[in-house]
Amino acid sequence: MGNYTSKGTFEPDELGALKSVFDELTAQPWFDASDDARESFAKYLFETFPAVTFDPVKHRSIIEASARMFYTRDGA
């Protein structure tokens, strides 16, 4: 993920929660499996939910809706 810098520092549990949502959604059959889509989605997560703002229970549905809107593969 190249040159992304975050404001603040993520705690291990925050990164684990973000990774869990990332892994779950990118594994869905509708998610575009290209490297570009996966990288863009990861950037979206870090930019939208900077350190100490992410709540996996509260934000899960918003993240999935965004992923379906912007990262659905063609023909899915």
Sequence and secondary structure as in RCSB ss.txt:
>XXXX:A:sequence
MGNYTSKGTFEPDELGALKSVFDELTAQPWFDASDDARESFAKYLFETFPAVTFDPVKHRSIIEASARMFYTRDG
A
>XXXX:A:secstr
 TT   SS   HHHHHHHHHHHHHHHTSTTB  SHHHHHHHHHHHHHHS TT   HHHHHHHHHHHHHHHSB TT
 
